[in-house]
Amino acid sequence: MEYAGVAHLKDNNFKPEHKTEYRYIELANIAGNGEITDCMTTQGQDLPSRARRKMSTGDVIVSSIEGSLDSIAKINKEYDEALCSTGFHVIKSKVFNSETLLVLMKSMVGQLQLKKGCSGTILTAINKDKFAQVVLPIIKKKKQA
């Protein structure tokens, strides 16, 4: 799914193999500065049922849960091919480098748009359709660098 024409939302579910070991990142593993602090390493059969998003180096993960919208991180080489919770939107962009995308999503403007898109009754969250409507400014590659 294209995200505002500038990024791709990786929303395909991944089915872990039972006897294969995976690294799994959840909301609690994301620090306020966008760093991944830790992860769980376990076999596919022991992962939570929500461990269904496979990430690659350079992806940016953004929490979809209203109370944790600022839980955003860039995936570095250490977490290439790791899994994350379906509570994250996983995005990749050809227009923005990962660092710029992270900063834009954590900015006040990005956060307000995410919050505005949240809905639900018990656990409010931003779904993929509303997430795809977030507007980001185009920044020249030279400025991003």
Secondary structure, DSSP 8 states (H G I E B T S, - for coil): -EETTTEEE--------TTSEEEEE-GGGB-TTS-B---EEEEGGGS-TTEEEE--TT-EEEE-BGGGTT-EEE--GGGTT-EEETTEEEEE-SSS-HHHHHHHHHSHHHHHHHHHTEE-SSS-EE-HHHHTT-------HHHH-
